[in-house]
Amino acid sequence: MKRNIKKIDYKATFAQTAAEDHRIGDDILLLDEFVFDPVLEYEFISAGNTFFEVLEGGGTISVNGVSHRVEGHCLIVYFQGQVVRANINNSNTVQRAAVFSDRFMEELYHDSVKFSDLRSSVLVNPVIHIDEASSARLELYVQTLREIAKDPDDVNGLVSAKFETLSLFYGPFGKCFRTGDSAASSRKPLVSSGFFSLLKVHFRTEHMLSFYSAQLNISDRYLYVCVKSTTGKAPSYWIDYYILQEAKKMLIENVLSVNQISDRLGFAGPSQFGKFFRKHESMSAVGYRKSYSN
Protein backbone atom coordinates (compact mmCIF):
# COMPACT_ATOMS: atom_id res chain seq x y z
CA MET A 1 0.00 0.00 0.00
CA LYS A 2 1.47 3.33 -1.02
CA ARG A 3 1.81 5.99 1.62
CA ASN A 4 -0.12 9.21 1.35
CA ILE A 5 2.71 11.75 1.45
CA LYS A 6 2.33 15.49 1.40
CA LYS A 7 4.85 18.30 1.02
CA ILE A 8 3.42 21.03 3.24
CA ASP A 9 4.50 24.57 2.42
CA TYR A 10 3.76 26.36 5.68
CA LYS A 11 4.29 29.85 4.36
CA ALA A 12 1.89 29.38 1.47
CA THR A 13 -0.71 27.41 3.41
CA PHE A 14 -0.69 29.28 6.68
CA ALA A 15 -0.47 32.71 5.06
CA GLN A 16 -3.89 31.98 3.57
CA THR A 17 -5.39 30.97 6.91
CA ALA A 18 -3.58 33.13 9.46
CA ALA A 19 -4.89 36.66 9.91
CA GLU A 20 -2.44 39.55 9.68
CA ASP A 21 -2.47 39.96 13.47
CA HIS A 22 -1.40 36.32 13.85
CA ARG A 23 1.88 36.81 12.01
CA ILE A 24 5.17 38.35 13.07
CA GLY A 25 6.83 39.28 9.80
CA ASP A 26 7.69 36.26 7.70
CA ASP A 27 9.19 34.43 10.67
CA ILE A 28 6.29 33.44 12.94
CA LEU A 29 2.78 32.24 12.16
CA LEU A 30 0.21 31.66 14.90
CA LEU A 31 -2.83 29.44 14.40
CA ASP A 32 -5.67 29.33 16.93
CA GLU A 33 -7.10 26.19 15.42
CA PHE A 34 -4.95 23.70 13.59
CA VAL A 35 -5.84 20.08 12.94
CA PHE A 36 -4.31 17.20 11.08
CA ASP A 37 -6.64 15.50 8.65
CA PRO A 38 -9.13 13.57 10.87
CA VAL A 39 -9.52 10.78 8.30
CA LEU A 40 -6.18 10.26 6.60
CA GLU A 41 -2.97 9.49 8.36
CA TYR A 42 -0.34 11.08 6.13
CA GLU A 43 3.36 11.74 6.07
CA PHE A 44 5.10 14.99 5.14
CA ILE A 45 8.44 16.73 5.18
CA SER A 46 8.06 19.69 7.50
CA ALA A 47 8.77 23.01 5.81
CA GLY A 48 8.75 24.90 9.09
CA ASN A 49 9.83 24.59 12.73
CA THR A 50 6.59 23.80 14.50
CA PHE A 51 5.38 24.00 18.10
CA PHE A 52 2.11 22.08 17.97
CA GLU A 53 -0.15 22.03 21.02
CA VAL A 54 -2.75 19.31 21.56
CA LEU A 55 -5.15 20.43 24.27
CA GLU A 56 -6.79 17.04 24.68
CA GLY A 57 -7.33 13.78 22.83
CA GLY A 58 -4.70 11.28 21.81
CA GLY A 59 -2.94 9.32 19.12
CA THR A 60 0.60 9.02 17.84
CA ILE A 61 3.07 11.15 15.95
CA SER A 62 6.17 9.84 14.20
CA VAL A 63 9.18 12.14 13.71
CA ASN A 64 11.95 10.86 11.41
CA GLY A 65 10.62 7.33 11.72
CA VAL A 66 10.37 7.25 15.54
CA SER A 67 6.83 6.95 16.93
CA HIS A 68 5.73 8.88 20.04
CA ARG A 69 2.52 8.65 22.04
CA VAL A 70 0.31 11.76 22.25
CA GLU A 71 -2.12 11.80 25.17
CA GLY A 72 -3.91 14.61 27.01
CA HIS A 73 -2.48 18.12 27.01
CA CYS A 74 0.82 17.89 25.10
CA LEU A 75 3.30 20.05 23.26
CA ILE A 76 4.90 18.58 20.14
CA VAL A 77 8.00 20.14 18.59
CA TYR A 78 9.41 19.17 15.21
CA PHE A 79 11.92 20.98 13.05
CA GLN A 80 12.15 21.98 9.42
CA GLY A 81 13.24 19.10 7.21
CA GLN A 82 12.03 16.38 9.58
CA VAL A 83 9.69 13.71 8.26
CA VAL A 84 6.43 13.70 10.24
CA ARG A 85 3.55 11.23 10.26
CA ALA A 86 0.55 12.19 12.39
CA ASN A 87 -2.35 10.06 13.54
CA ILE A 88 -4.11 12.17 16.13
CA ASN A 89 -7.79 11.91 17.06
CA ASN A 90 -9.38 15.30 16.42
CA SER A 91 -12.80 14.53 17.91
CA ASN A 92 -13.82 17.33 20.26
CA THR A 93 -10.25 18.55 20.25
CA VAL A 94 -9.01 22.10 19.82
CA GLN A 95 -5.41 22.39 18.75
CA ARG A 96 -3.17 25.35 17.99
CA ALA A 97 0.27 25.81 16.51
CA ALA A 98 3.12 28.26 16.05
CA VAL A 99 5.47 27.90 13.10
CA PHE A 100 8.90 29.51 13.06
CA SER A 101 11.24 30.15 10.15
CA ASP A 102 14.71 28.63 9.95
CA ARG A 103 16.14 32.13 10.26
CA PHE A 104 14.36 32.66 13.58
CA MET A 105 15.57 29.32 14.95
CA GLU A 106 19.15 29.91 13.79
CA GLU A 107 19.19 33.20 15.69
CA LEU A 108 18.14 31.33 18.81
CA TYR A 109 21.10 28.96 18.35
CA HIS A 110 23.56 31.79 17.76
CA ASP A 111 22.38 33.83 20.75
CA SER A 112 22.31 30.92 23.17
CA VAL A 113 24.88 28.14 23.21
CA LYS A 114 22.73 26.10 25.59
CA PHE A 115 19.77 26.12 23.19
CA SER A 116 21.64 23.74 20.91
CA ASP A 117 21.82 21.25 23.80
CA LEU A 118 18.12 21.69 24.40
CA ARG A 119 17.44 21.11 20.72
CA SER A 120 19.20 17.75 20.91
CA SER A 121 16.92 16.83 23.82
CA VAL A 122 13.88 17.73 21.75
CA LEU A 123 15.14 15.43 18.99
CA VAL A 124 15.06 12.54 21.46
CA ASN A 125 11.76 13.50 23.07
CA PRO A 126 9.62 15.75 20.80
CA VAL A 127 6.40 15.19 22.80
CA ILE A 128 5.96 16.37 26.38
CA HIS A 129 2.99 16.31 28.73
CA ILE A 130 1.99 19.76 29.96
CA ASP A 131 1.13 20.08 33.65
CA GLU A 132 -0.92 22.91 35.18
CA ALA A 133 2.06 25.20 35.80
CA SER A 134 3.46 24.66 32.30
CA SER A 135 0.01 25.22 30.80
CA ALA A 136 -0.25 28.65 32.43
CA ARG A 137 3.23 29.57 31.22
CA LEU A 138 2.45 28.42 27.68
CA GLU A 139 -0.76 30.43 27.65
CA LEU A 140 1.18 33.54 28.70
CA TYR A 141 3.70 32.89 25.92
CA VAL A 142 0.97 32.56 23.28
CA GLN A 143 -0.80 35.71 24.48
CA THR A 144 2.50 37.64 24.41
CA LEU A 145 3.19 36.57 20.82
CA ARG A 146 -0.34 37.63 19.87
CA GLU A 147 0.22 41.07 21.39
CA ILE A 148 3.49 41.41 19.44
CA ALA A 149 1.73 40.35 16.23
CA LYS A 150 -0.94 43.02 16.67
CA ASP A 151 1.65 45.74 16.07
CA PRO A 152 3.40 44.99 12.75
CA ASP A 153 5.24 48.31 12.96
CA ASP A 154 7.07 47.35 16.15
CA VAL A 155 10.71 47.12 15.03
CA ASN A 156 11.59 45.16 18.19
CA GLY A 157 8.76 42.65 17.84
CA LEU A 158 10.85 39.80 16.50
CA VAL A 159 13.57 40.32 19.11
CA SER A 160 10.92 40.27 21.84
CA ALA A 161 9.51 37.04 20.42
CA LYS A 162 12.98 35.50 20.42
CA PHE A 163 13.56 36.22 24.11
CA GLU A 164 10.06 35.04 25.03
CA THR A 165 10.80 31.75 23.27
CA LEU A 166 14.13 31.32 25.06
CA SER A 167 12.43 32.09 28.38
CA LEU A 168 9.75 29.46 27.72
CA PHE A 169 12.21 26.69 26.92
CA TYR A 170 14.67 27.56 29.67
CA GLY A 171 11.77 27.76 32.11
CA PRO A 172 9.14 25.06 32.63
CA PHE A 173 9.69 23.26 29.33
CA GLY A 174 13.46 22.89 29.56
CA LYS A 175 13.28 20.25 32.28
CA CYS A 176 10.39 18.48 30.50
CA PHE A 177 12.27 17.94 27.24
CA ARG A 178 15.47 16.77 28.89
CA THR A 179 15.54 13.01 29.07
CA GLY A 180 18.50 12.45 31.35
CA ASP A 181 20.27 10.33 28.74
CA SER A 182 24.00 9.93 28.98
CA ALA A 183 26.29 11.95 26.72
CA ALA A 184 26.99 8.83 24.68
CA SER A 185 23.33 8.05 24.01
CA SER A 186 22.41 11.68 23.30
CA ARG A 187 25.22 11.86 20.73
CA LYS A 188 23.31 9.63 18.31
CA PRO A 189 20.23 11.86 17.85
CA LEU A 190 22.56 14.86 17.54
CA VAL A 191 24.49 13.15 14.72
CA SER A 192 21.20 12.08 13.14
CA SER A 193 19.97 15.68 13.31
CA GLY A 194 23.17 16.85 11.64
CA PHE A 195 22.61 14.33 8.88
CA PHE A 196 19.08 15.60 8.22
CA SER A 197 20.24 19.22 8.30
CA LEU A 198 22.78 18.42 5.58
CA LEU A 199 20.34 16.25 3.67
CA LYS A 200 17.71 18.93 3.20
CA VAL A 201 20.37 21.17 1.62
CA HIS A 202 22.37 18.67 -0.45
CA PHE A 203 20.08 15.76 -1.39
CA ARG A 204 19.61 17.01 -4.97
CA THR A 205 23.31 16.70 -5.74
CA GLU A 206 24.80 14.38 -3.10
CA HIS A 207 23.43 10.83 -3.09
CA MET A 208 26.32 9.01 -1.39
CA LEU A 209 26.55 8.29 2.33
CA SER A 210 30.26 9.12 2.29
CA PHE A 211 29.53 12.79 1.55
CA TYR A 212 27.43 13.20 4.70
CA SER A 213 29.78 11.26 6.97
CA ALA A 214 32.72 13.35 5.71
CA GLN A 215 30.81 16.57 6.40
CA LEU A 216 30.10 15.36 9.94
CA ASN A 217 33.69 14.11 10.35
CA ILE A 218 32.60 10.59 11.29
CA SER A 219 32.80 7.18 9.64
CA ASP A 220 30.14 5.84 7.30
CA ARG A 221 29.46 3.04 9.78
CA TYR A 222 28.93 5.38 12.73
CA LEU A 223 26.58 7.59 10.70
CA TYR A 224 24.62 4.48 9.72
CA VAL A 225 24.38 3.38 13.38
CA CYS A 226 23.27 6.83 14.57
CA VAL A 227 20.57 7.33 11.94
CA LYS A 228 19.37 3.72 12.11
CA SER A 229 19.11 3.69 15.91
CA THR A 230 17.37 7.08 16.02
CA THR A 231 14.92 6.71 13.14
CA GLY A 232 14.66 2.99 12.52
CA LYS A 233 15.76 3.55 8.92
CA ALA A 234 19.15 3.53 7.23
CA PRO A 235 20.60 6.82 5.87
CA SER A 236 20.22 5.50 2.31
CA TYR A 237 16.47 5.20 2.89
CA TRP A 238 16.22 8.88 3.82
CA ILE A 239 18.42 10.01 0.91
CA ASP A 240 16.15 8.16 -1.51
CA TYR A 241 13.08 9.44 0.33
CA TYR A 242 14.00 13.11 -0.10
CA ILE A 243 14.92 12.61 -3.75
CA LEU A 244 11.66 10.79 -4.43
CA GLN A 245 9.45 13.42 -2.78
CA GLU A 246 11.17 16.20 -4.72
CA ALA A 247 10.82 14.22 -7.96
CA LYS A 248 7.09 13.73 -7.32
CA LYS A 249 6.65 17.41 -6.55
CA MET A 250 8.33 18.47 -9.81
CA LEU A 251 6.43 15.89 -11.86
CA ILE A 252 3.10 17.10 -10.48
CA GLU A 253 4.00 20.75 -11.07
CA ASN A 254 4.58 19.80 -14.74
CA VAL A 255 6.97 22.68 -15.43
CA LEU A 256 10.17 20.74 -16.16
CA SER A 257 10.66 17.84 -18.52
CA VAL A 258 11.65 14.45 -17.14
CA ASN A 259 15.15 15.00 -18.54
CA GLN A 260 15.40 18.34 -16.73
CA ILE A 261 14.15 16.80 -13.47
CA SER A 262 16.76 14.06 -13.81
CA ASP A 263 19.45 16.69 -14.19
CA ARG A 264 18.14 18.82 -11.28
CA LEU A 265 18.22 15.79 -8.99
CA GLY A 266 21.80 14.85 -9.80
CA PHE A 267 21.28 11.71 -11.86
CA ALA A 268 23.77 10.75 -14.56
CA GLY A 269 20.95 10.64 -17.10
CA PRO A 270 17.21 10.09 -17.62
CA SER A 271 17.68 6.32 -17.74
CA GLN A 272 19.19 6.23 -14.27
CA PHE A 273 16.45 8.50 -12.93
CA GLY A 274 13.79 6.36 -14.60
CA LYS A 275 15.13 3.17 -12.95
CA PHE A 276 15.23 4.92 -9.57
CA PHE A 277 11.65 6.18 -9.87
CA ARG A 278 10.23 2.87 -11.08
CA LYS A 279 12.01 1.00 -8.29
CA HIS A 280 10.26 3.10 -5.65
CA GLU A 281 6.88 3.74 -7.29
CA SER A 282 6.41 0.68 -9.54
CA MET A 283 5.59 3.01 -12.43
CA SER A 284 7.44 5.33 -14.77
CA ALA A 285 7.96 9.02 -14.07
CA VAL A 286 5.94 9.83 -17.21
CA GLY A 287 3.14 7.57 -16.02
CA TYR A 288 3.15 9.24 -12.61
CA ARG A 289 2.87 12.66 -14.23
CA LYS A 290 0.01 11.52 -16.43
CA SER A 291 -1.87 10.15 -13.41
CA TYR A 292 -2.00 13.68 -11.98
CA SER A 293 -2.78 15.46 -15.26
CA ASN A 294 -5.96 13.50 -15.98
N, C-alpha and C positions, 0 to 999 in steps of 0.2 A: 504494500500500500504506500503510495507516494505521500510525502509529508506536505502539508499546506504551509508554505513558507512565504512570508511577506517581508518586504524591505520597507520599513517605516521611516519616512522622512519627517522628523518631528517639526522642523521649521515650517514646512509646507502645510502639514496637517494641522498642527496646533495653531498656526497663525490664522487659520480659517475659523477656529473654534474659540480661541482665547480673545476676550475683549481687550481693548487697548490698555485698560487699567489693570490687566492681569499679566502685563509684560514689562520687563525691565530691559530696555534696549533690545538687542538681538541675542542676549545672553541668558535670559531667564524667562521661562513661560510657566504660568501658574494655572492649573485647572481645578475648578471646584468639584467637578464630577468627571471622572475618567474611569472607563470600564474596558476590560478585555472582552472580546466577543463572547457572549454567554453560551453560544452553541458550539463554535469551532475552537478547538485547541490548536493554536498555530505557533509557528516558530519564526523569529525574525532577528535580523542583525540590528542592534540598537544604534540609532543615529544620533543619540543624545545621552547625556549622563542624567539618569532619572532617579529621583526620590519618590517612590510610589507608596502611598499610605492606604492600607486596607483597614477600614474602621471596624468591620466585623465580617463574619463568614469564614470560609476556609477553602483549601485546595492545595495545589502545589505550584511551584515555579522552578524551572530549570535554568541555570545560568552557566553557559559554557559546558553543557553536558552534565552538570551536577544538580540533582534534584533536591529541593528544600521544601519543607512543610510550611504552609501558611495557615495560621489558625488564630482567630480573635483579632484584636487590635495589633497590627504589625506595621513595621516600616521595612520596605524592600528597597535596596539600592543596587543598581547595576549601571555599568559604565559604557560609554560609547565604544562600539566595536564588539561588544560581547554578544553572544548568541543566546537569545532568551526564548523559552517556551513556557507559556502560561496556561494553567488550567485552574482558574479560580471561580468559585461559585458566586455569581453576582446577584442572586435572589435576595431582595430586601437589603442590599448592601450599597452604601454610599462610599465611593472611593475618590481620592484626589491625588494630584501629582504635581511635582515641580521638575522641570527639565532644564538642565544647565549646559551651556556650550562648553566645548573643549577648552576654549580660551579662558573661560571663567575658572574651570577646574585647574588648569595649568598655573594660573595666578595663585590659587590656594597652595599648590605644591611649592611654588617658588618662595612664597611669603612665610611658609611654615614647614620646617624640616620634618617635624613630627607628623604632619598630615600624611606624608608618604607612608609612614609606618601604620597609621590608622587605615589608609587605603588598602594595605595588604591584609589587614584584619577583615575588612569588608569583603575582600575577594574570597576569604575562607568562609565567612558567615554573612551573606548578604541579606538575611532575613532576621529581624529581631522583634521580640514581643515588647510592646509598649505598656509600661505600668502607669499608674495614675499620675505620678510626678512627671514622668517623661511625656505623658500626653499633654499636660498643662504647658510644659516647656515647648513642645512642638506646636501647639496652638498659638502661643505667643510668637514663635518664629514665623509661622504662616501669616499671622496678622501684620507683623512688622514688614514682611515682604510686600504685602498688599498695600500698605501705606506708602512704601517707597514707590511702588508701581503707579500709584495715583498721581504722582508728580513727575511726568516724563522730562521736565526741564531741570530737575535736580541733578547737577553735575557730579554730586557725590553719592548718588543713589547706588551705583554699582559697587563702590567701595564699601558703603554701609552694608549692602547685602553680603559681601564677602566676609566681613567681620562677624555678622550675625550667623553665618554658616559655620565659621570656625568655632564660634562660641557654643553652638548647638552640639557639634561633634566632639568638642573637648569637654563639654558638660555631661549631661545625663546619658547621651548616646555613646560616648567614647568607651565607657566601661561595658556597655551592652555588646558592642561589636567585637571587642577583644575576646579572644577565645582561650587565652592562656596557653597556647601551643608553644612548644620549644622553638628556639631559633632555627633548628634544623628542619622541623616540620613546616614552619612558616616560610621557609626559603622556597619551597616548591611552588606554592601559589604565586609568589612574587616573580619567580622565573616564568611561570605560565603567563602571568599578566604581561611581562615584558615581551614574550613571544607574540601575544595578541596585539599589543601596541605596534610592534613592527609589522605584523601581518596586514593590518588594516591599511598601512601605508604602501607596502611593497608587494602585495600578493599578485598584482598585475604583471610584474616583471620578474619576480623571484619565486621560483617554484621548488627550489631545493632546500632540504632541511639544513644543509651545511651553511647556507647563507645566514640563517637565523641564529644558529648556534655560534657562528663566528661573531656576529654582532653582539651577542650576549656574553661572549668570551667564555663559553663552556663547551663541553664535548657534545657531539650529536646524541650520544647515548643518554647523557644526563638531561638534555632537553626533552628527549623522548620520555624519560621516566617522570619528569616534572609535569609535563602536559598530560600524559596518560593517567597519572595518579590523581591529578586535580580535576580533569574533565571526563575521564573514562574513555577518551578517544586519543588516538595517536596524532602527532603534529601533521602528518601527511593528510589525515582526514580533514583537518581544519583548513589546510592550504587548498585542497580540492573544493571544499565547501565554499570558501570565499570566491574562488574563481567561478564556480558553477552559478552562484547567486548573481554575480555581476554579469555573467554571460546571459542568463535568463532575462535580467533587467534590460540589457541592450537589445536582445532579440524582440522583446515585447514592445520596446519603444520604437523599433522598426525605422531607425534613422541611419544606422550603419549597415553595410553589407556583411555577410558572414565572413568574408575574407578580411574586412577591416576589423571586425570584432576579434578574429583570430590574432591579428597583429597587435591590437590594443592589449590583449591578455597575454602576450608574450610567448605565443606558440610559434614553432618553427615554420608552420604553414597551415593552411586550411584543413589538410588531411589529418594532421595531428590533433587539431582542435576538434574535428568531427569525430574522431575515435574517442577522445576524452568525453565529449558530450553524450555520445551514444552509450558509452560504458555506464554513465551515471543516470541517464534518463530513459534508456532503452528506446530512443527515437533520435532521429537526426535533428540538427539545429534548425534546418529549413522546415522540417515537419513541426517542430515546436513553435516556430514563428507563425506558421500557417494556422495552428490550432488556436492562436489568440487573435488572428486577423479575421476569422470567420464570424 
